[in-house]
Amino acid sequence: MVIEPQTIILIGVGLYVTLMLVVGLLATSKSNSIGDFAISGRNMSLTVCSISIVATWFGAGPLMGSAAAAYSGNTLEVLRDPIVSGISLLIAGFFFARTYRRSKRITHIGFYDARIGHFASVMSAMVGIISGILWLAAILFSFGVVFETLTGQPAALGLIGGTAVIAVYTMFGGLKAVAATDVFQMAFIVLGVSVLFFVVLDDANGWSAVVKQLPDHAFDFSPQGATFTDRLDYFQVWFSSGLVAISSISVVQRAMASRTEQVAQNSFYIAGVVYLVFGMVPITLGYIAATTMPGVEDPNAIIPLLAIEHLHPILVAIFVGAVVSAIMSTSDSILLGIGALCSVNLLPRVINNPTEKLSLAVARWSIPFVASLALWRAFNTSSVIGGIGDAVAIGFAGMSGPYLLVIWWSKLTSIGGYAGIGAGFIAFMTSAAILPNLPASLVAFVMSLITSVIVSLATQKISPPKPLTDNDDKAMSLTNRFGTLPLFRKVD
């Protein structure tokens, strides 16, 4: 009996998803506190932390979205991921990772609380949850595309089944389960993507033959347009995606969970370099496909279509493991991060001094609820990279500017922080409505930053700046690998 290729692939998908469920549940250990559940008891090693960051960041965006952008000639989106997103990991490592680890916090939202106020932390948590749901929806959408393209089965079947598995092991295992599956998933990603790349390159008669056929814009990351709007769009990508890692709960938690400050910082350095190098592979595949497979109706499916075109069904099944790995490794981290935000930052605003048992319950049960919302949104998503861009824009518009000042500027006042947040969101909505050709998130970021600075300088006496503090309310200093930077002086 001859087994159809799509049947082999479907069996491979089923076996792989089952394997991830087993690995995740086996890695589950009893969590007695939200710290055990969300940040693995702050005991993550350099190797595991580095792999986990790469696996988290290397999701549907660089693997499928960036390949689709390269295929379509969308230079800005290729620039966004992996170039700018990879650099964002290096920025997070150099300027923020040690501060995160030293703070003894579970999420970064407490920094808003310490320097601006309770309402700012609630706003930031809500923005983080909303942007996380949009981000997750885009990733789940990519899973549906892959599942339908490779197996011939309805995308909805893959969406619902994959989401259920991710939610289950994340809900019960916390960061220990997520980190354990990250290691397996990264192995599949490297194996599957590398096999596809070298087979496609060989079928195209080698790199020397491919270079001659590449589009003129391939690997050109300079501004492509000459107009003012084109330049703004270019810088908007650098600013928005370049700062996204510093406050992305899915990667910030790795710094919080690291064994030491040095482990936290070096993990981001290693992850940033690996991400930048390995992230060029899907882009290259997208450019090759633009010359060898022109006219594809849905560019989002270009990576699985390349696999079908060039690989034996058994190798396709292995490659599917890589694609599903990329999707799951980001999805579980987003769900875990949102669970932590709900438990650590929102629950205490509803119930004073919640017990550890209640905190754990909220963190766990918010995961399937959020997964359901993201699943609903995924059915209304049309682009992987576009959905991720929407998620980035929401947080970048109103919260990123004040957040930079929360960490790095000692003169920020509570009034200045709130003014900056408000100005950012107002500018975002106004710009989107009145000046649709301008990048609204960049306009909002600049307005938010300027407003925070001006208002803070004007309110130094009526709203004295508060020092940056750790989870024990002790004043902190900032440290990078070159030593202490005394940016925070004692406020009288």
Backbone torsions as a table, in degrees:
resi	resn	phi	psi	omega
1	MET	NA	128.5	179.7
2	VAL	-91.4	125.7	179.4
3	ILE	-89.0	129.3	179.7
4	GLU	-63.5	143.5	179.6
5	PRO	-54.2	-41.4	-178.9
6	GLN	-65.8	-30.3	176.8
7	THR	-68.3	-41.2	177.0
8	ILE	-60.0	-43.9	-179.1
9	ILE	-65.6	-42.6	179.6
10	LEU	-61.7	-41.5	177.2
11	ILE	-63.3	-40.9	178.7
12	GLY	-61.6	-43.1	177.9
13	VAL	-61.3	-46.0	-179.3
14	GLY	-61.9	-43.3	179.8
15	LEU	-65.5	-40.7	-177.9
16	TYR	-67.1	-46.3	-179.9
17	VAL	-61.9	-38.7	177.3
18	THR	-64.3	-41.2	178.0
19	LEU	-59.4	-44.1	179.8
20	MET	-64.6	-36.1	177.5
21	LEU	-64.5	-43.1	179.7
22	VAL	-65.5	-46.3	179.8
23	VAL	-60.7	-44.6	-179.4
24	GLY	-62.3	-43.0	-178.4
25	LEU	-73.3	-33.9	177.1
26	LEU	-66.7	-32.1	179.6
27	ALA	-78.3	-7.4	-178.9
28	THR	-68.5	130.9	172.5
29	SER	-127.1	158.8	-176.7
30	LYS	-64.0	126.2	178.7
31	SER	-101.5	122.7	179.4
32	ASN	-98.4	-7.5	-178.4
33	SER	-149.9	163.7	177.4
34	ILE	-65.5	-28.0	176.9
35	GLY	-65.2	-41.5	175.8
36	ASP	-62.7	-42.7	-175.5
37	PHE	-71.6	-46.3	-170.6
38	ALA	-89.0	-32.1	-176.4
39	ILE	-131.3	22.2	169.6
40	SER	54.1	35.9	176.9
41	GLY	67.6	17.7	-179.7
42	ARG	54.0	49.2	-176.4
43	ASN	-134.1	26.7	-176.2
44	MET	-80.8	131.4	-178.0
45	SER	-78.0	168.6	-179.8
46	LEU	-60.7	-44.7	-177.4
47	THR	-64.1	-51.5	-178.1
48	VAL	-64.8	-41.0	-178.6
49	CYS	-64.5	-43.4	179.9
50	SER	-63.3	-47.1	179.9
51	ILE	-62.0	-41.4	-177.6
52	SER	-64.8	-38.5	178.5
53	ILE	-65.3	-46.4	179.8
54	VAL	-62.0	-46.0	-178.8
55	ALA	-62.1	-38.1	178.8
56	THR	-66.9	-43.5	-176.6
57	TRP	-77.2	-32.0	-177.3
58	PHE	-87.1	75.2	-178.8
59	GLY	-106.8	-145.3	-177.8
60	ALA	-67.1	-24.4	-179.0
61	GLY	-59.5	-63.6	-178.5
62	PRO	-71.4	-33.2	-175.1
63	LEU	-75.5	-46.1	-176.7
64	MET	-109.7	-44.5	-177.8
65	GLY	-64.4	-45.0	-178.4
66	SER	-71.3	-34.9	175.5
67	ALA	-63.7	-40.6	177.0
68	ALA	-64.4	-39.5	179.1
69	ALA	-65.4	-41.4	177.8
70	ALA	-63.9	-42.8	179.5
71	TYR	-60.7	-39.5	-176.9
72	SER	-85.4	-6.2	-178.7
73	GLY	78.7	22.0	-179.7
74	ASN	-87.1	88.0	-173.1
75	THR	-62.9	-37.2	-178.3
76	LEU	-62.4	-41.1	-179.5
77	GLU	-73.4	-31.1	173.2
78	VAL	-65.4	-40.4	177.1
79	LEU	-62.4	-39.4	-176.9
80	ARG	-60.4	-41.8	-175.5
81	ASP	-144.7	114.4	22.5
82	PRO	-104.9	-5.5	-170.3
83	ILE	-59.8	-62.3	-175.3
84	VAL	-70.3	-39.8	179.5
85	SER	-64.0	-36.9	176.4
86	GLY	-65.8	-42.4	177.7
87	ILE	-63.7	-31.7	179.5
88	SER	-62.3	-32.4	176.2
89	LEU	-66.9	-38.9	177.1
90	LEU	-66.0	-40.0	177.1
91	ILE	-61.6	-45.8	179.5
92	ALA	-61.2	-39.0	179.7
93	GLY	-67.7	-43.8	-175.7
94	PHE	-72.8	-41.7	-171.1
95	PHE	-103.4	-18.4	-168.8
96	PHE	-130.5	-28.0	-169.2
97	ALA	-58.9	-46.2	-179.6
98	ARG	-63.9	-38.7	178.7
99	THR	-63.0	-42.6	178.2
100	TYR	-59.5	-48.7	-176.7
101	ARG	-66.4	-40.5	-178.1
102	ARG	-68.2	-24.1	-174.8
103	SER	-69.4	-19.4	-178.6
104	LYS	62.9	20.5	179.0
105	ARG	-90.5	166.6	176.6
106	ILE	-96.4	-33.5	173.3
107	THR	-130.9	166.2	-179.4
108	HIS	-83.4	-8.3	-175.3
109	ILE	-63.1	-26.5	179.5
110	GLY	-60.4	-22.3	177.9
111	PHE	-66.6	-38.5	174.7
112	TYR	-61.2	-44.0	-179.0
113	ASP	-59.3	-44.7	-175.4
114	ALA	-67.3	-37.5	-171.3
115	ARG	-107.2	-25.3	-179.3
116	ILE	-110.9	-55.5	179.0
117	GLY	155.4	170.5	-176.7
118	HIS	-60.5	-43.3	-176.4
119	PHE	-64.5	-34.3	178.1
120	ALA	-64.4	-39.4	179.0
121	SER	-68.0	-36.7	177.6
122	VAL	-65.8	-44.2	178.2
123	MET	-59.8	-44.6	-179.0
124	SER	-64.0	-41.2	178.5
125	ALA	-63.2	-42.0	179.8
126	MET	-65.2	-42.2	177.4
127	VAL	-62.9	-41.1	177.8
128	GLY	-61.3	-39.8	179.2
129	ILE	-67.9	-45.4	-179.0
130	ILE	-64.4	-47.5	179.7
131	SER	-65.2	-34.9	177.3
132	GLY	-64.1	-40.2	178.2
133	ILE	-64.4	-42.3	178.4
134	LEU	-64.4	-42.3	179.0
135	TRP	-62.3	-47.2	-179.8
136	LEU	-63.1	-39.3	179.2
137	ALA	-60.7	-41.8	178.7
138	ALA	-62.9	-38.3	-179.4
139	ILE	-70.6	-43.1	178.0
140	LEU	-64.0	-35.9	175.5
141	PHE	-57.8	-41.9	179.2
142	SER	-63.5	-35.5	177.4
143	PHE	-62.7	-41.4	177.7
144	GLY	-62.7	-40.3	179.3
145	VAL	-62.7	-47.2	-179.7
146	VAL	-62.6	-46.4	-176.5
147	PHE	-60.9	-46.3	-178.4
148	GLU	-69.9	-39.8	-178.0
149	THR	-65.4	-42.3	-172.7
150	LEU	-89.6	-29.0	-175.7
151	THR	-107.1	-18.3	-176.6
152	GLY	78.2	0.5	178.6
153	GLN	-87.6	158.2	179.7
154	PRO	-57.4	138.8	-179.9
155	ALA	-58.9	-34.0	-178.0
156	ALA	-59.9	-35.8	179.7
157	LEU	-62.7	-46.5	178.2
158	GLY	-66.5	-39.9	179.9
159	LEU	-60.1	-50.1	-176.1
160	ILE	-68.1	-45.5	-178.9
161	GLY	-65.4	-46.2	179.8
162	GLY	-63.3	-42.9	179.6
163	THR	-62.1	-40.8	-179.7
164	ALA	-62.3	-43.7	-179.2
165	VAL	-64.3	-46.2	180.0
166	ILE	-60.7	-44.5	-178.2
167	ALA	-64.4	-37.7	-176.4
168	VAL	-66.3	-53.3	-175.9
169	TYR	-72.0	-28.5	175.8
170	THR	-70.4	-41.1	-178.8
171	MET	-61.9	-42.2	-175.7
172	PHE	-91.4	-28.1	-173.6
173	GLY	-99.8	-22.2	-178.1
174	GLY	64.1	-154.1	-174.9
175	LEU	-65.4	-31.3	177.7
176	LYS	-60.0	-44.7	178.7
177	ALA	-68.4	-40.7	-180.0
178	VAL	-63.5	-44.1	-179.8
179	ALA	-66.1	-40.0	179.3
180	ALA	-62.7	-45.6	178.6
181	THR	-68.9	-30.6	177.7
182	ASP	-58.5	-41.0	-179.0
183	VAL	-63.6	-47.3	177.9
184	PHE	-63.9	-43.3	-176.6
185	GLN	-64.8	-39.0	179.7
186	MET	-66.2	-36.0	177.1
187	ALA	-62.3	-43.9	178.5
188	PHE	-66.3	-38.9	179.4
189	ILE	-60.8	-50.1	-178.4
190	VAL	-61.7	-46.2	-179.0
191	LEU	-63.9	-52.0	-175.2
192	GLY	-65.3	-46.5	-178.1
193	VAL	-68.0	-38.5	179.8
194	SER	-65.5	-43.5	178.1
195	VAL	-59.4	-47.7	180.0
196	LEU	-61.4	-43.9	-177.1
197	PHE	-60.8	-49.0	-175.4
198	PHE	-71.5	-33.6	176.8
199	VAL	-67.6	-46.1	178.9
200	VAL	-62.2	-42.5	179.8
201	LEU	-63.2	-41.3	178.9
202	ASP	-66.2	-41.8	179.0
203	ASP	-65.4	-24.5	179.3
204	ALA	-91.1	12.5	177.1
205	ASN	70.3	29.2	172.0
206	GLY	90.7	168.5	-175.1
207	TRP	-64.1	-38.1	-178.3
208	SER	-61.3	-35.4	177.2
209	ALA	-75.3	-35.5	-179.3
210	VAL	-66.4	-42.3	-176.8
211	VAL	-56.0	-38.4	-177.2
212	LYS	-68.4	-21.2	-176.0
213	GLN	-102.8	-6.8	-176.0
214	LEU	-64.4	147.0	175.6
215	PRO	-59.9	154.1	-178.0
216	ASP	-59.6	-31.6	-176.0
217	HIS	-86.5	-2.2	-175.6
218	ALA	-60.5	129.9	178.0
219	PHE	62.1	18.9	174.2
220	ASP	-99.5	106.2	-174.4
221	PHE	-103.1	18.7	174.7
222	SER	-85.4	163.9	178.9
223	PRO	-57.3	131.5	-175.4
224	GLN	-92.2	-24.8	-178.8
225	GLY	-102.4	164.2	-178.0
226	ALA	-106.6	-9.0	-176.6
227	THR	-82.7	165.2	178.7
228	PHE	-62.3	-39.9	179.4
229	THR	-64.5	-39.8	177.5
230	ASP	-60.0	-42.0	179.7
231	ARG	-66.3	-40.7	178.5
232	LEU	-63.5	-42.2	177.8
233	ASP	-60.3	-39.2	179.8
234	TYR	-63.4	-48.4	-179.6
235	PHE	-70.5	-28.9	177.0
236	GLN	-61.9	-40.1	177.4
237	VAL	-62.7	-44.3	-179.9
238	TRP	-63.1	-44.5	-177.3
239	PHE	-72.4	-48.9	-174.4
240	SER	-68.2	-53.8	-178.6
241	SER	-75.3	-25.9	179.2
242	GLY	-69.7	-23.6	-179.6
243	LEU	-105.0	-0.4	-170.7
244	VAL	-66.5	-33.1	-175.6
245	ALA	-72.1	-22.6	-174.5
246	ILE	-69.3	-23.3	-179.9
247	SER	-130.5	20.2	175.9
248	SER	-83.9	114.8	-173.8
249	ILE	-59.3	-29.1	-177.3
250	SER	-67.1	-28.1	176.8
251	VAL	-103.9	-29.3	178.2
252	VAL	-59.7	-35.3	179.8
253	GLN	-61.0	-28.5	177.6
254	ARG	-66.3	-38.9	176.2
255	ALA	-66.0	-41.9	178.3
256	MET	-62.2	-33.8	-174.9
257	ALA	-88.2	-7.4	-176.1
258	SER	-64.7	151.4	-177.6
259	ARG	-63.9	-39.0	179.8
260	THR	-142.1	171.6	176.1
261	GLU	-63.0	-40.3	-179.6
262	GLN	-64.5	-40.5	176.3
263	VAL	-60.8	-42.5	179.9
264	ALA	-59.2	-49.2	-176.6
265	GLN	-67.6	-48.0	-176.6
266	ASN	-66.4	-30.4	177.4
267	SER	-62.3	-40.5	178.8
268	PHE	-69.8	-36.0	176.8
269	TYR	-62.4	-49.5	-179.4
270	ILE	-62.2	-46.7	-178.4
271	ALA	-62.0	-40.3	-179.5
272	GLY	-62.3	-44.8	-179.2
273	VAL	-66.8	-47.0	179.4
274	VAL	-59.9	-42.6	-178.2
275	TYR	-63.9	-43.7	-179.7
276	LEU	-62.4	-41.9	-177.4
277	VAL	-73.3	-53.1	-175.4
278	PHE	-70.4	-28.3	-179.5
279	GLY	-67.8	-15.0	178.0
280	MET	-74.9	-17.9	-177.3
281	VAL	-64.6	-51.5	178.3
282	PRO	-60.8	-35.0	177.9
283	ILE	-62.6	-45.7	179.0
284	THR	-60.6	-41.6	177.4
285	LEU	-61.8	-39.3	177.8
286	GLY	-63.0	-41.8	178.5
287	TYR	-67.0	-40.2	178.3
288	ILE	-62.9	-43.3	-179.5
289	ALA	-63.2	-30.7	179.8
290	ALA	-61.7	-27.8	-179.8
291	THR	-97.2	-29.5	-176.6
292	THR	-96.9	-21.5	-178.7
293	MET	-134.5	60.0	-178.9
294	PRO	-68.6	154.8	173.2
295	GLY	84.3	15.4	177.3
296	VAL	-65.7	130.7	-174.2
297	GLU	-68.2	-41.9	-178.8
298	ASP	-118.6	98.4	-179.4
299	PRO	-58.9	-23.8	178.6
300	ASN	-59.8	-22.7	-177.2
301	ALA	-97.9	11.2	-172.6
302	ILE	-63.4	-37.3	-179.9
303	ILE	-66.3	-51.8	176.2
304	PRO	-63.0	-31.1	177.3
305	LEU	-67.4	-37.5	174.6
306	LEU	-61.6	-40.8	179.6
307	ALA	-62.8	-44.7	179.4
308	ILE	-63.3	-39.0	-176.3
309	GLU	-71.1	-34.5	-168.5
310	HIS	-114.4	-16.3	-173.2
311	LEU	-110.6	150.5	170.8
312	HIS	-65.9	148.6	-178.0
313	PRO	-51.1	-36.2	179.1
314	ILE	-67.3	-41.3	176.9
315	LEU	-68.1	-33.1	175.2
316	VAL	-61.6	-40.8	178.8
317	ALA	-61.5	-39.2	176.6
318	ILE	-66.0	-42.2	179.9
319	PHE	-63.8	-36.3	177.2
320	VAL	-57.9	-37.0	175.8
321	GLY	-58.3	-37.5	178.2
322	ALA	-66.4	-44.7	-178.9
323	VAL	-65.3	-47.3	179.5
324	VAL	-63.2	-35.9	177.5
325	SER	-60.4	-46.7	-179.5
326	ALA	-60.5	-38.1	-178.9
327	ILE	-71.6	-47.3	-176.2
328	MET	-69.3	-36.2	-175.9
329	SER	-64.9	-30.8	176.3
330	THR	-84.8	-39.7	-176.2
331	SER	-61.7	-45.5	-177.6
332	ASP	-65.9	-34.9	179.2
333	SER	-68.0	-38.9	177.4
334	ILE	-63.4	-45.6	-180.0
335	LEU	-61.9	-44.0	179.5
336	LEU	-63.1	-42.1	179.4
337	GLY	-63.1	-42.6	178.5
338	ILE	-65.6	-38.5	175.9
339	GLY	-59.0	-41.2	178.1
340	ALA	-65.6	-40.8	178.6
341	LEU	-61.5	-43.6	-179.6
342	CYS	-63.0	-41.4	-175.2
343	SER	-79.8	-47.6	-172.7
344	VAL	-81.3	-37.8	-170.7
345	ASN	-107.6	-25.3	-179.9
346	LEU	-102.1	-39.7	-178.1
347	LEU	-56.3	-44.3	180.0
348	PRO	-64.3	-16.9	177.2
349	ARG	-81.4	-14.0	178.5
350	VAL	-103.0	-40.9	-179.1
351	ILE	-127.6	122.9	-180.0
352	ASN	-69.2	133.9	176.5
353	ASN	47.6	60.2	178.7
354	PRO	-63.5	148.2	179.2
355	THR	-71.6	161.3	177.5
356	GLU	-61.5	-36.9	179.6
357	LYS	-61.9	-44.2	178.8
358	LEU	-67.8	-41.3	179.6
359	SER	-60.3	-43.3	177.7
360	LEU	-63.7	-42.3	-179.2
361	ALA	-62.5	-42.8	179.4
362	VAL	-65.1	-44.3	179.6
363	ALA	-59.8	-42.7	-177.1
364	ARG	-71.5	-49.5	-172.0
365	TRP	-78.5	-15.3	173.5
366	SER	-72.6	-22.1	-177.7
367	ILE	-64.7	-53.3	177.7
368	PRO	-65.0	-30.9	178.6
369	PHE	-65.7	-47.3	179.5
370	VAL	-65.9	-39.1	178.1
371	ALA	-59.7	-37.5	178.9
372	SER	-66.4	-41.7	177.7
373	LEU	-63.2	-43.8	179.5
374	ALA	-64.8	-36.7	178.1
375	LEU	-62.9	-43.9	177.5
376	TRP	-60.8	-43.2	179.6
377	ARG	-66.0	-34.2	-177.9
378	ALA	-61.0	-33.2	179.6
379	PHE	-71.2	-8.9	179.3
380	ASN	-117.7	23.3	179.7
381	THR	-108.5	143.2	-178.2
382	SER	-119.0	-11.3	-176.8
383	SER	-146.1	133.0	178.7
384	VAL	-64.6	-56.4	-174.3
385	ILE	-69.8	-31.7	178.0
386	GLY	-67.1	-40.3	177.9
387	GLY	-64.0	-40.2	177.6
388	ILE	-66.6	-38.7	177.5
389	GLY	-61.2	-39.4	176.7
390	ASP	-62.8	-40.1	180.0
391	ALA	-64.8	-41.4	179.3
392	VAL	-65.5	-42.0	-175.1
393	ALA	-60.9	-38.9	-176.6
394	ILE	-61.3	-49.5	-179.2
395	GLY	-72.5	-36.1	-177.6
396	PHE	-66.4	-37.7	-172.1
397	ALA	-59.1	-51.9	-171.6
398	GLY	-110.7	-20.7	-170.1
399	MET	-107.3	-25.0	-173.1
400	SER	-67.9	-42.8	-179.5
401	GLY	-58.9	-57.4	177.4
402	PRO	-59.1	-32.6	-178.9
403	TYR	-65.4	-40.4	175.8
404	LEU	-59.0	-41.6	-179.5
405	LEU	-71.4	-34.4	176.3
406	VAL	-55.3	-42.6	-176.9
407	ILE	-83.3	-38.7	-165.4
408	TRP	-113.5	-5.3	-175.8
409	TRP	-126.8	116.9	-174.2
410	SER	-72.1	-18.1	-175.6
411	LYS	-91.7	2.5	177.6
412	LEU	-63.1	131.9	177.1
413	THR	-107.5	165.9	178.5
414	SER	-61.9	-44.5	179.4
415	ILE	-62.3	-43.0	178.9
416	GLY	-62.0	-40.6	178.4
417	GLY	-63.2	-46.9	179.1
418	TYR	-64.7	-38.7	178.8
419	ALA	-63.2	-40.6	179.4
420	GLY	-65.5	-42.2	178.6
421	ILE	-62.4	-47.4	179.5
422	GLY	-62.2	-44.2	-179.6
423	ALA	-62.8	-36.6	-179.7
424	GLY	-64.3	-47.5	-178.8
425	PHE	-68.9	-38.9	178.2
426	ILE	-64.5	-43.9	179.6
427	ALA	-64.0	-36.3	179.7
428	PHE	-63.0	-49.1	-178.6
429	MET	-68.2	-40.8	-179.1
430	THR	-65.6	-46.6	-178.9
431	SER	-63.5	-41.3	-180.0
432	ALA	-63.5	-33.1	-177.0
433	ALA	-84.4	-39.8	-172.9
434	ILE	-96.4	-37.4	-176.5
435	LEU	-123.0	68.7	-174.2
436	PRO	-63.9	-18.9	-179.3
437	ASN	-81.3	-12.4	178.8
438	LEU	-94.5	149.1	177.0
439	PRO	-69.8	102.6	-172.7
440	ALA	-59.7	-37.6	-177.8
441	SER	-67.6	-34.5	178.0
442	LEU	-70.1	-42.9	176.7
443	VAL	-58.6	-44.3	-179.0
444	ALA	-65.6	-40.9	179.3
445	PHE	-60.3	-47.8	-179.3
446	VAL	-62.8	-45.5	179.4
447	MET	-63.5	-39.7	179.5
448	SER	-63.2	-44.8	-178.9
449	LEU	-65.6	-47.8	-178.7
450	ILE	-63.0	-44.7	-179.4
451	THR	-62.0	-43.4	179.5
452	SER	-59.1	-43.3	-178.1
453	VAL	-67.8	-49.1	-177.0
454	ILE	-62.7	-48.3	-178.1
455	VAL	-66.4	-38.0	178.9
456	SER	-63.3	-43.7	178.9
457	LEU	-64.1	-30.9	-178.3
458	ALA	-83.5	-11.8	-174.5
459	THR	-121.8	25.1	-178.0
460	GLN	-60.5	-34.6	-176.5
461	LYS	-85.7	-40.6	-177.0
462	ILE	-81.8	-18.0	178.7
463	SER	-140.6	75.8	-175.7
464	PRO	-55.3	137.4	179.7
465	PRO	-60.5	143.5	177.2
466	LYS	-99.2	143.9	178.6
467	PRO	-73.8	156.7	173.3
468	LEU	-73.1	130.8	-176.8
469	THR	-126.7	159.7	176.6
470	ASP	-89.5	-169.2	-176.3
471	ASN	-68.4	-16.7	177.6
472	ASP	-98.6	12.9	-179.7
473	ASP	63.9	28.2	175.4
474	LYS	-99.0	138.0	-178.4
475	ALA	-61.2	141.8	-178.2
476	MET	-114.2	154.3	168.0
477	SER	-113.5	159.2	-179.3
478	LEU	-96.0	141.3	-178.6
479	THR	-133.9	132.8	165.9
480	ASN	-117.8	-171.2	-173.2
481	ARG	-67.3	-14.3	-178.4
482	PHE	-95.2	3.7	176.2
483	GLY	121.3	-173.4	-175.8
484	THR	-77.7	134.5	174.8
485	LEU	-108.9	106.4	-173.4
486	PRO	-77.4	62.7	-177.8
487	LEU	-79.3	-19.7	-177.8
488	PHE	-110.3	109.3	176.2
489	ARG	-95.9	163.1	178.5
490	LYS	-66.1	131.0	-179.3
491	VAL	-93.1	124.7	179.9
492	ASP	-74.3	NA	NA
